[in-house]
């Protein structure tokens, strides 16, 4: 509380003023006003009011009074579970009837549960010119994974092709916005035609598998 001053008989007494005592007791009453602090609601990766730039909201926290919390934040790929007053905690607390009894500011942090998001697997087959096209030969967007967790894929055995382990991206973390892309590359095998003239074997030509 903040001290406002003194009152006597319902009237304020100005600081430094004097009064004359009569032949009776008097009661001088001190007046106090609850201090207003700030309660910050941190979206912890989420945002408020449909605006991705609003990642936290401040509200008044009047001492010994119930505060008014903002509308719940949103976060793509996550379910909002509630609020906690400890950063990085997953244990929620009830702030619906929260009464501010701390002489200072307070921060609440959003608690989230990761949900599923789609990710893409692009497959590339080396062309008969020995080059890869910039456009995938196959695009699979039907894969789902838990946001924030790792997903992976693998090469399959294909006649005439060898897995390109150097270019392939076979593992990544699932992004909430569906932007995760795994890439599977296959090298087209080359085969050589040899000529055998009276026991002398000579490579004549090399061809890519078709």
Backbone bond lengths (Angstrom), bond angles and torsions (degrees), N, CA, C in turn:
res aa  C-N    CA-C-N  psi(-1)  N-CA   C-N-CA  omega(-1)  CA-C   N-CA-C  phi
1 X - - - 1.461 - - 1.526 110.07 -
2 X 1.322 115.32 155.52 1.457 121.60 175.21 1.526 108.23 -109.96
3 X 1.321 115.63 135.08 1.464 120.38 -179.97 1.521 109.44 -78.00
4 X 1.360 115.80 125.53 1.458 120.66 -177.79 1.531 112.93 -95.02
5 X 1.297 115.91 -31.86 1.460 119.00 -177.62 1.517 111.14 147.24
6 X 1.364 114.96 -166.67 1.469 121.34 -177.23 1.524 110.36 -112.51
7 X 1.332 113.99 151.81 1.461 120.42 176.61 1.532 109.01 -134.49
8 X 1.321 115.17 147.39 1.460 120.99 176.40 1.517 107.63 -141.32
9 X 1.321 114.35 127.38 1.461 120.19 -179.16 1.526 112.01 56.06
10 X 1.328 115.10 36.01 1.460 119.87 176.54 1.502 115.12 81.60
11 X 1.331 117.67 1.19 1.460 120.92 -178.62 1.519 109.73 -116.81
12 X 1.324 115.78 145.09 1.459 120.87 -179.97 1.514 110.51 -73.00
13 X 1.325 114.95 142.88 1.464 120.95 175.82 1.517 107.49 -102.89
14 X 1.294 116.57 120.77 1.447 119.68 -179.46 1.516 110.30 -69.83
15 X 1.345 115.04 144.62 1.464 119.93 179.01 1.527 110.31 -60.03
16 X 1.331 116.75 132.63 1.462 121.97 178.22 1.509 114.59 85.64
17 X 1.347 116.63 -4.48 1.455 118.99 -178.94 1.530 110.38 -80.45
18 X 1.307 117.23 164.03 1.464 122.74 179.09 1.522 109.41 -125.64
19 X 1.314 116.12 161.82 1.458 120.16 173.87 1.520 108.36 -147.21
20 X 1.305 114.66 159.94 1.464 120.80 -176.86 1.517 109.75 -96.86
21 X 1.331 115.12 126.98 1.461 120.04 178.04 1.518 110.52 -75.17
22 X 1.303 116.41 133.65 1.451 121.86 172.38 1.521 109.49 -92.04
23 X 1.308 115.80 -171.78 1.476 119.42 -177.98 1.525 109.82 -87.81
24 X 1.327 115.47 52.45 1.465 120.43 178.16 1.522 108.52 -160.97
25 X 1.310 114.64 156.10 1.471 119.40 177.37 1.526 109.72 -68.93
26 X 1.312 114.95 150.94 1.467 120.53 174.85 1.530 108.35 -128.20
27 X 1.299 114.92 152.20 1.465 120.59 177.43 1.527 108.42 -114.00
28 X 1.292 115.48 121.43 1.467 121.87 176.18 1.532 106.98 -106.30
29 X 1.309 116.34 121.37 1.472 121.37 -173.28 1.522 111.00 -107.55
30 X 1.326 115.04 128.90 1.454 119.89 174.68 1.524 110.26 -83.00
31 X 1.322 116.73 140.24 1.466 120.45 178.86 1.526 110.04 -111.18
32 X 1.322 114.56 139.21 1.462 121.57 -178.44 1.528 109.98 -125.81
33 X 1.319 115.76 145.61 1.460 121.75 176.71 1.519 109.40 -121.30
34 X 1.327 116.83 132.26 1.473 118.50 178.64 1.533 110.75 -60.05
35 X 1.320 115.70 134.68 1.465 120.61 178.83 1.537 109.17 -77.81
36 X 1.314 116.20 140.53 1.465 121.15 176.46 1.530 109.96 -97.13
37 X 1.322 115.41 118.60 1.459 121.49 176.82 1.534 108.56 -104.89
38 X 1.311 115.75 -173.06 1.468 120.38 -178.81 1.522 110.23 -117.47
39 X 1.320 115.43 130.62 1.467 121.62 171.85 1.520 107.61 -107.32
40 X 1.323 115.87 119.21 1.463 121.89 -179.79 1.517 109.78 -100.99
41 X 1.317 116.14 127.85 1.468 121.83 175.00 1.529 107.56 -104.11
42 X 1.314 115.17 108.08 1.460 122.58 -176.19 1.531 109.49 -92.08
43 X 1.337 116.83 123.21 1.459 120.74 -177.66 1.512 114.84 -68.73
44 X 1.333 117.75 -13.91 1.475 122.26 178.62 1.529 111.23 47.79
45 X 1.321 115.91 53.35 1.456 120.81 -179.52 1.518 113.47 99.25
46 X 1.313 116.67 -13.42 1.458 120.80 177.66 1.518 110.67 -99.52
47 X 1.326 115.63 -178.19 1.456 119.53 179.88 1.530 110.02 -143.06
48 X 1.349 115.08 167.54 1.457 122.03 -172.20 1.529 111.38 -117.10
49 X 1.323 114.17 155.31 1.463 122.47 171.21 1.524 113.08 57.28
50 X 1.330 116.77 27.61 1.454 120.15 178.71 1.510 114.69 70.20
51 X 1.324 117.37 12.24 1.466 122.52 -177.54 1.524 108.96 -116.87
52 X 1.324 116.87 112.20 1.464 121.29 -175.46 1.524 113.10 -64.47
53 X 1.338 116.87 -13.88 1.472 119.40 179.23 1.522 112.13 -85.62
54 X 1.334 117.17 -12.91 1.470 120.27 -179.21 1.529 107.69 -96.53
55 X 1.316 115.94 94.05 1.468 120.89 -175.60 1.523 113.53 -98.70
56 X 1.324 117.09 -5.35 1.467 121.14 175.20 1.524 109.04 -153.92
57 X 1.328 115.31 155.82 1.470 121.29 -179.48 1.523 108.68 -133.59
58 X 1.325 116.12 134.03 1.463 122.00 176.21 1.525 109.72 -102.97
59 X 1.339 115.93 136.40 1.461 121.04 174.29 1.521 108.56 -130.96
60 X 1.337 116.01 158.56 1.460 120.06 178.01 1.527 110.02 -70.21
61 X 1.324 114.92 138.14 1.459 121.29 175.88 1.526 107.58 -123.35
62 X 1.321 115.54 89.57 1.464 121.08 -178.97 1.529 108.58 -75.30
63 X 1.307 115.44 130.30 1.462 120.41 -177.15 1.531 111.53 -55.35
64 X 1.331 114.18 131.50 1.466 122.77 177.49 1.532 112.45 66.60
65 X 1.344 115.53 23.31 1.461 119.42 178.35 1.524 109.57 -129.47
66 X 1.309 115.40 158.55 1.459 120.60 179.21 1.524 109.03 -79.15
67 X 1.319 116.00 133.49 1.457 118.65 -179.17 1.527 110.42 -94.12
68 X 1.297 116.10 160.64 1.458 122.55 179.53 1.522 108.76 -103.56
69 X 1.331 116.05 111.41 1.464 119.67 -178.00 1.526 110.16 -79.98
70 X 1.335 116.91 153.78 1.469 120.08 179.38 1.525 111.31 -77.17
71 X 1.327 115.85 173.62 1.460 120.30 173.50 1.529 109.35 -62.87
72 X 1.317 116.58 151.09 1.453 120.69 -176.90 1.528 111.09 -61.88
73 X 1.333 116.86 143.47 1.464 119.82 176.38 1.526 110.57 -76.13
74 X 1.309 116.03 170.00 1.464 121.61 175.12 1.524 108.29 -126.55
75 X 1.330 115.08 154.98 1.462 121.37 178.97 1.519 107.97 -151.42
76 X 1.300 115.90 122.11 1.453 120.33 -176.23 1.529 110.36 -62.26
77 X 1.345 114.92 129.14 1.453 119.87 179.09 1.510 114.64 85.42
78 X 1.347 117.15 6.23 1.457 120.53 -177.89 1.526 110.78 -135.68
79 X 1.316 115.05 152.86 1.460 122.48 173.98 1.526 108.82 -104.95
80 X 1.337 116.36 130.26 1.464 121.07 179.12 1.525 109.45 -76.59
81 X 1.337 116.45 125.53 1.462 121.45 -178.49 1.519 113.22 -101.20
82 X 1.336 117.53 -26.53 1.461 120.01 -177.37 1.518 110.59 147.82
83 X 1.339 114.86 -156.84 1.464 121.03 -175.11 1.520 110.79 -122.48
84 X 1.327 115.39 153.10 1.454 122.08 172.48 1.522 107.95 -136.01
85 X 1.323 117.24 155.44 1.465 119.95 178.13 1.522 111.57 -101.41
86 X 1.343 116.79 10.60 1.461 122.04 178.27 1.524 108.74 -123.83
87 X 1.325 116.68 121.89 1.463 120.75 -178.03 1.521 110.90 -60.12
88 X 1.322 116.44 137.54 1.473 125.06 178.92 1.529 113.10 72.19
89 X 1.316 118.26 4.87 1.462 120.28 177.42 1.526 109.94 -81.93
90 X 1.331 115.89 149.32 1.471 120.67 176.19 1.524 111.38 -106.62
91 X 1.332 116.76 3.22 1.465 121.64 178.85 1.527 109.55 -90.55
92 X 1.324 116.92 115.98 1.459 120.25 -177.65 1.524 111.39 -84.09
93 X 1.319 115.28 155.33 1.461 122.28 175.37 1.528 107.96 -124.94
94 X 1.314 115.89 159.82 1.466 121.41 -179.67 1.527 109.32 -87.31
95 X 1.330 116.29 112.84 1.463 119.60 178.22 1.524 111.87 -105.97
96 X 1.334 116.87 2.69 1.462 119.75 -179.46 1.521 112.06 -61.46
97 X 1.329 116.46 -36.74 1.466 120.72 -179.89 1.532 111.03 -117.40
98 X 1.321 115.57 29.97 1.472 120.19 -176.18 1.527 110.93 -67.47
99 X 1.331 115.64 127.29 1.460 122.85 175.18 1.526 107.73 -110.15
100 X 1.309 116.18 124.98 1.462 120.84 -174.83 1.529 110.04 -79.79
101 X 1.308 115.76 110.08 1.476 120.71 -178.66 1.525 111.28 -118.49
102 X 1.321 117.57 15.60 1.456 122.03 179.43 1.523 109.90 -104.48
103 X 1.297 116.46 135.20 1.464 120.69 178.78 1.526 108.80 -82.39
104 X 1.326 115.49 76.07 1.457 120.96 -179.04 1.515 110.53 163.82
105 X 1.311 115.11 177.73 1.459 120.16 179.05 1.522 110.49 -77.06
106 X 1.334 115.69 163.98 1.463 120.52 -179.46 1.524 108.04 -142.89
107 X 1.330 115.68 149.41 1.467 120.82 178.23 1.522 109.39 -126.07
108 X 1.320 115.34 134.86 1.458 121.69 174.31 1.532 108.14 -112.84
109 X 1.327 115.34 142.63 1.458 120.79 -176.72 1.532 110.14 -117.42
110 X 1.320 116.18 134.91 1.461 120.53 178.58 1.525 109.87 -67.72
111 X 1.324 115.18 140.73 1.471 121.37 176.50 1.526 107.58 -110.56
112 X 1.321 116.43 130.44 1.459 121.82 -174.57 1.526 111.65 -122.89
113 X 1.316 114.21 154.16 1.464 121.74 171.83 1.520 107.66 -122.05
114 X 1.340 115.22 124.71 1.458 119.45 -178.89 1.525 110.72 -64.77
115 X 1.320 116.19 138.40 1.459 121.78 176.38 1.521 108.54 -114.94
116 X 1.311 116.44 -173.17 1.459 120.49 -176.77 1.522 111.66 -86.24
117 X 1.326 114.58 149.18 1.462 122.00 174.69 1.524 108.34 -141.47
118 X 1.320 115.38 154.61 1.463 120.31 178.05 1.526 110.53 -80.60
119 X 1.317 115.46 150.49 1.461 120.93 170.31 1.524 108.38 -138.29
120 X 1.325 115.92 161.92 1.461 121.99 -171.82 1.529 111.15 -111.30
121 X 1.316 115.68 142.89 1.467 121.65 171.04 1.526 107.54 -118.15
122 X 1.313 115.95 114.54 1.461 122.19 177.54 1.522 110.03 -101.25
123 X 1.323 116.26 135.30 1.463 121.22 179.94 1.522 109.79 -117.66
124 X 1.328 115.16 135.53 1.460 121.78 -178.89 1.530 109.48 -125.39
125 X 1.329 115.90 133.44 1.463 121.58 175.60 1.526 108.11 -114.70
126 X 1.315 115.94 127.06 1.457 119.57 178.18 1.522 109.92 -57.76
127 X 1.340 116.78 137.60 1.457 121.32 179.92 1.522 111.70 -79.00
128 X 1.332 115.76 172.93 1.467 119.53 -179.75 1.525 111.45 -72.33
129 X 1.348 115.84 -4.73 1.465 119.95 174.00 1.521 111.68 -93.31
130 X 1.343 115.89 2.26 1.468 119.96 179.52 1.511 114.11 81.76
131 X 1.324 117.52 10.82 1.464 121.77 -178.60 1.533 110.14 -119.23
132 X 1.352 114.47 156.89 1.464 120.49 174.27 1.527 109.29 -96.60
133 X 1.301 116.78 142.70 1.455 121.13 173.36 1.526 109.19 -76.47
134 X 1.335 116.96 148.10 1.455 120.40 175.32 1.525 111.11 -69.17
135 X 1.310 116.39 -25.45 1.463 121.22 178.56 1.526 109.61 -91.28
136 X 1.320 118.33 128.92 1.471 119.87 -179.84 1.527 111.64 -59.71
137 X 1.325 115.64 146.44 1.464 120.32 175.32 1.522 111.09 -77.86
138 X 1.320 116.09 -23.54 1.464 120.86 177.56 1.517 108.76 -145.70
139 X 1.329 116.42 134.62 1.471 122.15 179.48 1.517 108.38 -125.21
140 X 1.321 115.47 123.07 1.471 120.93 179.69 1.523 108.38 -120.22
141 X 1.340 115.96 110.27 1.463 121.02 -177.79 1.525 112.65 -108.18
142 X 1.321 117.28 14.38 1.472 120.26 -173.89 1.525 112.54 -95.54
143 X 1.321 118.43 6.84 1.462 121.28 -177.20 1.524 110.51 -83.28
144 X 1.326 115.93 141.25 1.465 121.04 178.05 1.527 110.05 -124.34
145 X 1.344 114.27 146.22 1.453 120.45 176.05 1.505 109.87 -150.14
146 X 1.316 116.10 166.46 1.463 121.42 178.88 1.521 109.98 -78.80
147 X 1.315 116.11 129.12 1.459 120.85 -179.32 1.530 110.18 -56.55
148 X 1.326 115.11 132.31 1.459 120.68 178.30 1.514 114.30 88.73
149 X 1.319 117.40 -8.22 1.459 119.97 179.13 1.525 110.39 -104.70
150 X 1.334 114.89 160.79 1.457 120.81 -176.52 1.528 111.09 -83.65
151 X 1.328 115.91 141.26 1.464 122.56 174.02 1.521 107.88 -127.53
152 X 1.304 115.88 156.79 1.456 119.46 -177.99 1.522 110.16 -147.17
153 X 1.307 114.84 163.83 1.460 122.21 173.87 1.523 107.37 -137.85
154 X 1.326 116.90 -178.71 1.465 119.99 -176.86 1.524 109.58 -149.10
155 X 1.320 115.35 158.61 1.459 120.19 174.30 1.526 109.58 -73.51
156 X 1.317 114.74 154.71 1.460 120.91 172.61 1.530 108.50 -114.96
157 X 1.313 115.82 159.98 1.466 120.28 179.30 1.517 109.43 -75.93
158 X 1.319 116.66 119.37 1.461 122.27 -179.18 1.522 109.35 -125.43
159 X 1.307 116.70 130.78 1.455 121.34 177.77 1.526 110.48 -62.26
160 X 1.311 116.43 127.37 1.458 121.36 176.94 1.511 114.81 86.10
161 X 1.353 117.61 2.24 1.464 120.48 -178.93 1.528 110.57 -133.12
162 X 1.328 114.23 153.46 1.463 121.73 177.73 1.529 108.46 -126.14
163 X 1.337 119.27 135.61 1.476 120.50 178.69 1.527 111.75 -57.32
164 X 1.319 115.84 133.63 1.464 122.09 175.84 1.526 107.50 -96.08
165 X 1.309 115.68 91.43 1.470 120.72 -174.95 1.529 112.04 -71.52
166 X 1.306 116.88 -25.86 1.462 120.00 -177.34 1.527 111.86 -71.04
167 X 1.333 116.86 -40.36 1.463 119.74 -176.56 1.527 113.16 -89.81
168 X 1.302 116.98 -22.93 1.470 120.25 -173.71 1.524 111.71 -70.54
169 X 1.328 114.83 145.40 1.473 122.63 172.09 1.520 105.45 -117.30
170 X 1.324 115.85 101.55 1.465 120.66 -170.46 1.525 113.49 -100.88
171 X 1.325 117.97 -5.16 1.466 120.48 -177.75 1.513 109.98 -147.80
172 X 1.342 116.15 140.67 1.465 121.10 177.89 1.527 108.09 -163.27
173 X 1.320 115.43 173.83 1.460 121.69 179.26 1.524 110.09 -96.92
174 X 1.317 117.30 137.02 1.466 121.87 -177.40 1.528 110.04 -71.08
175 X 1.327 115.70 122.18 1.462 121.75 177.43 1.522 110.03 -90.75
176 X 1.319 115.94 146.56 1.465 120.53 -177.54 1.515 112.66 -65.19
177 X 1.337 117.11 -27.82 1.462 119.87 -175.84 1.519 113.16 -89.50
178 X 1.329 117.86 7.60 1.452 120.93 177.20 1.519 114.79 76.41
179 X 1.325 117.29 17.01 1.462 120.94 -175.48 1.522 114.05 -87.99
180 X 1.329 117.52 -3.64 1.470 119.99 -178.81 1.526 110.32 -68.71
181 X 1.337 116.05 129.99 1.465 121.46 -179.99 1.526 109.31 -132.46
182 X 1.311 116.26 122.54 1.456 121.94 171.06 1.520 108.08 -95.98
183 X 1.320 116.44 145.23 1.466 120.83 -175.99 1.520 109.92 -126.69
184 X 1.343 114.72 127.24 1.465 121.72 -178.85 1.525 108.50 -117.55
185 X 1.327 115.72 116.34 1.465 120.71 -178.87 1.524 110.53 -110.07
186 X 1.347 114.26 142.60 1.463 121.20 177.01 1.534 109.83 -125.81
187 X 1.312 115.60 127.56 1.466 121.71 175.49 1.532 108.55 -81.31
188 X 1.319 115.54 131.89 1.464 119.73 176.51 1.536 108.28 -78.70
189 X 1.304 115.68 126.29 1.462 119.89 -178.02 1.521 111.60 -67.47
190 X 1.337 114.38 150.42 1.461 121.17 175.04 1.535 109.24 -112.28
191 X 1.306 115.08 142.10 1.460 120.90 179.51 1.527 108.88 -128.46
192 X 1.303 115.58 143.09 1.462 121.37 -175.20 1.530 110.99 -111.65
193 X 1.322 115.50 137.32 1.462 122.33 174.06 1.530 108.23 -95.82
194 X 1.304 115.85 126.05 1.462 121.35 179.83 1.522 110.15 -110.20
195 X 1.313 117.14 146.69 1.461 122.24 171.79 1.528 109.16 -107.48
196 X 1.302 113.53 142.82 1.470 119.54 179.86 1.530 107.87 -122.38
197 X 1.310 115.74 104.50 1.458 121.49 179.66 1.524 108.58 -111.38
198 X 1.312 114.12 106.21 1.453 121.38 179.44 1.534 112.01 49.78
199 X 1.318 111.90 46.48 1.467 118.47 175.49 1.506 115.45 87.38
200 X 1.312 116.58 -4.61 1.463 119.40 177.55 1.523 108.73 -96.68
201 X 1.325 116.85 112.17 1.467 122.27 -177.26 1.528 109.13 -95.49
202 X 1.316 114.47 123.93 1.471 120.15 -176.93 1.525 109.51 -131.78
203 X 1.355 118.08 132.68 1.477 118.89 175.30 1.523 109.86 -67.31
204 X 1.311 115.54 128.22 1.461 119.71 -177.23 1.521 112.56 -100.53
205 X 1.340 116.73 -40.57 1.470 120.47 -178.77 1.530 109.64 -160.98
206 X 1.334 114.75 153.60 1.467 121.16 178.22 1.520 108.49 -120.60
207 X 1.325 116.55 135.24 1.461 121.81 -176.59 1.537 109.88 -130.96
208 X 1.342 114.57 145.92 1.459 119.43 171.85 1.526 109.40 -78.87
209 X 1.303 115.15 148.71 1.462 120.67 177.08 1.523 110.12 -61.74
210 X 1.327 116.79 137.58 1.467 121.28 176.51 1.513 109.23 -126.69
